[in-house]
Amino acid sequence: MSINIYSIPYEIFLKNIIIKYLIPSDNLDFKTFISYREVSRLFYYYFKDNSIIRKVKEEFGVKYVKRKNEPFLEEWKYIQRLTNDLYKTIYPIEMIEAFYGLQNILELPVLYGAKWYVIQRLYTINYNYVGTKHDPWEKLKKKMNYPIMRGCDDFGIHFIVFKYYNYTVKKYQLEFLYEGNLRKNRTINWTFIGEGSYTFIGSVSMNENPYRRLSHKNWLMLKYIVSNKNLFIANLPDTKKNPNTTLIPIKPYYNDYWSDEESEEDELNPEYTLKKINNSLVNMVSLEY
């Protein structure tokens, strides 16, 4: 039996639906939150309700006095700007720089319903799930409608997830960057996880990263990927020959790996990247597919 939400008494709707489920308490997805006012005329007036606005202010410690005759959306915009500042204590400055600004991170679509034990790969203790229709990674891939998304797992840990298409192995692969547990001298520490060895950001300079904390070369790789979404080159670690060595990817020359063609051009054009790759450790990967 369906329920008409407009038949729910306002106080119940306010406390048990709007405040409990709609206000973005863990991922600050204000873009979706504000869009709810377009559902109906009634919802539009809900968003003008001082009780809701006061609750959000309390949640995020916002001090703001609305000016007379000021449009209510201006107050929401102010609240959003202040709550966005909270992310400066969550996202490392190197990550913000790689995405060319905090706003570009905040505008990423939000992935809901991510389980902490999937992101931290604890489910792989039982390998019966891997590669089957019950594989949690495959479920997350199906939920991802965008190649880069952000969000929180069900423990409130913030993450950014990449859904790559790997042309070399011809399949989609996920990599998560997420908040680590260690904070030293107020430093924000992030770590990574992915499917198997396919951690294109995290696996860079593995010999300098035994505790899986993302550092300088990892941030360089992130910036490289964000700047070359159409097609980029990722070198995987050769675990047999060089277990402690991983090369940081660069844009190759025309004659690198697959072509005998000489060129004065330094950087590779995308149309050259689908040629046959001779180096088995090099993957051609894309975030635009």
N, C-alpha and C positions, 0 to 999 in steps of 0.2 A: 504494500500500500504506500503510495507516495504522500508526502506531506507538503502542504502549501506553506512556504516559509513566511508568507505575509500574514498567516493566521497565528503565528507564534507571538505571544505577548512581548512588547518591546523590551522590558527589563530582562526577560529570559534570553531574548535574541542578543541583546547587548552583552551580557555577562558570559553567556555560554557559547555564542557563535562568533560574534565580531571580535571580541577581545581574546577569546581562547584560541580561535582557529584562523582568523583573517589577519590580525595585526602581525607583521613579520618580526617575530621575536628573536629568531636565530640566524636568519640570513639577510634581513633588512631588504627584502624584495619589495621596495616601495612602488616600483613601476607597476607591478601587478596589483598591489594593494590599492593604489589610487584608482586604477582602472575599474575597480568594482563599483565605483560610483555611477558608472555608465549602465549598470544592469537595469536600473529602473529609477523612477522619480523618487521612490521611497529610499532607495539606497543613496541617492544623491543627497537627500536631507540627513541621512545617518552620518555622512561624512562631515556635515556641518555641526554635528552634535558635540557640545562641549565636554560631555562625559567621555566620549571616545578620544577626543584630542587630549584631555587631561590625563587619561590612562596612558597614552603613548608618551607624553611628557614625563610622567612618573617612571615609566619603564626605562627610558634612556637618559633621565636626568636633565631634561631640556628646560632652560629658563627662558621664557619668551612671553612678552606681553603684547597681545594683539592690539594694533592701533585701530582707532575708530573708523568704521566703514571700510576696513581692509578686507579684500576678498579672502574667503576661508582657505582657498588653495595656496595663497601666499604663506599662510601659517604652516601648512603641510610641507611646502617647499623648504621653509626654514628648518623645520624639524628634520627633514631628510638631509639637509646639508650638515647639520650638527651630528646626526647619527652616522653619516658617511665618515666623519672624522674618527669615529671609533675604529674604522677599518685600518687606520694608520698604525694602530697598535696590534693589528692582526696580520696584515700583508707586509712582507719585508720591502724595504725601499727598492731593493734590486728588482723585485718582481714588479713593483709599480712602474719602475723605469722601463722594464722589458715590454710592458704593455702600453708604454707611452702615456702614462697617467692613471691615477686611481679611478677616474670616471670611466675609463674603458673597461676596467675590471668590474665595476659596479653595474655596468650596462650588459654584462654577459648574462645570458639566460640562466635561470636557476634550475638545478637538478634536485628534485625532491625524492625522499624515500630511500636515500643511500644508507646502507647498514655499516656500522663501524667495523664489524668483523670481516666484511668483504673488502673494504678499503685497506685494512691492515692485514689482509690475506690470512687470517687465522683459520678461515674455513678450509684452507688447503691441507689442514691436518688430515682431513678425510678426502682423499683424491678421487673418490667415486663420483663426485660431482663434476670434476673438471672434464670439459669436452662433451658433456651431455646437455640435454635440454634444460636440466636443472642447474647448470653452471651459473653462479651468480653474476659472473662477468658478462655472460651473454645476455642476461636479463637487463643489466645496466646499459649495454649497447643498444638494446631495443628501445629503452626509455630515452636515449639521447637523440633528440631531434636536431641538435646543433653540434658542430665539431669541437667547440670549446664551451664548457659550462662551469658554473661555480655553485657552491651550496654548503650545507652542513650535514654531517652524518647524524645519526640518531643519538650520539653522545655530545653533539654540539661542536664537533671539530670541523673547522672550515677547510674547504678544499677547492682546488681547480682541477678539472678533469679534461683530458684530451682524447678524442676519438679519432685516431689516425686511420687512413687507408694506406696500407703498405703494398705498393705495387710489386715489390720483389716477391713476397710470399702470397700476394693476392688475397688479403683479408683485412678486416678491421681489427684494430688493437687499441686497448685503453692504457692510459697512464695517469695516475693521480699524483698531484702534489698536495700535501696536506700539512697541517700544523703538527709539529713535534711536541714531545712532552717536556723537553729540557729548555729552560729559560735561564740564561746566565748573563749577569750584568744587564738585565732588561733587553737582551738581544732576542729578536724574534727568530726562532729556528723552525724551518720547514724541512720535511723529508719527502720521500717518494715511494711509489709502488707501481708495479705494472704486471703485465702477463709474461711470465717467463723472463727471458733476457731482454724483452722488447721494452726497455725503459730508456727512451732516446734522450731525455733530459737527465734523468737520474744516473744513468750508467757512465756519463762523461767523467773521466778522471777518477775511476773507481779506486785506484791505489791511494789517492789523497782523501778518500771519503769512506773510511771503514765503518763509520757509524751512520751512514746514509743521510747526513745533513747536507742540504743543498748549500753550495758555496759559489765562489766567483766563477769558475768555469761552467758550472751548471746554469748560472744566471746568464752567462754568455750564450749558452746553447738555447735557453728559453727565448732570449731576444732574437737569435737567429731563426728559430722556428716561427715566432710571431711575425717576423719580417718577411718570411718566405713560405707563407701558408700554401701557396699553389703547388709547390713541389720542392722538397729539400732532401738533402743527403744526410744519412745518419750512419755512422760507423759503429758496429756492435763489437763488444769485447771478444777477442779470440781466447776463449777460456782454456783451450788446449795448449796453445803455444805461449800465450802471454796472459796468464790469469790475472795479473795485477795492472794491466795496461789497457787503456781505452783512449782512442784518439778523439780530439774534439773536432767535429765536422766543420768543413769550410766549403764555400762554393768552389767547385772544381774548375779546372781549365777545360777547354774543348777536348784536348787529347788525353784527359784523365779517364782511366777505367775502360772506356768503350769506343773511343774514336781515334783515328790516325790523323784526323784533320788538324792542321796547324792554324792558329788564328792569333791575331794581335789583341783580340778581346780577352780581358782577364776573367770576366764572369760568365757563367753558363746561362744560356737562355733556356726557358722551360721546354721548348720543343726538342731539345737535345737529350732531355733526361730520360726518355723512354727507350733509348737505344740499349742494346744488350750490355749488361754489367758483367765484367769478368771477375771482379773481386767478390768473393762469396760473403765477405763481412760488410759489404756496403749495401744499404737498403735505400730505396727510393720511396719516400713517404710524402703524403699530402694531407692537408686539413681542408682542402676545397675539392669536393667530389660530388 
